[in-house]
Amino acid sequence: QVQLVESGGGSVQAGGSLRLSCAASRPTYSCMGWFRQAPGKEREGVAFIYRGGGKTYVTDSVKGRFTISQDTVKNTLYLQMNSLKPDDSAVYYCAARDTSCYALDPRSPAYAYWGQGTQVTVSS
């Protein structure tokens, strides 16, 4: 069964950094990314990477601070988060699907596979 296992969450002061990892149980997906959900808020797309890694999308609120990448050898997706703000506090989920990022907006939460979530807490 396909599984995505996240790690790397934790607590950090504003301005700090965290690196999230998502280990996948199979080598390839057509589209992968990160979502986050804060209490009382809708789940929102954060960053996405297209198959091959040549194209990425990062939502405006984290652009310039977050970077998505992947290691296809390790079957692992990463989210490097720098200059963290309290508003970044949320549970972060990795997601994967077999529908191309080009075929359907990757920000749409129509993903077949989800990780369990990892908590990120940013304190002032």
Summary of the structure (lengths in Angstrom):
residues: 124
radius of gyration: 13.3
end to end distance: 40.2
largest distance: 40.2
contacts: 380
relative contact order: 0.32
helix: 5%
strand: 48%
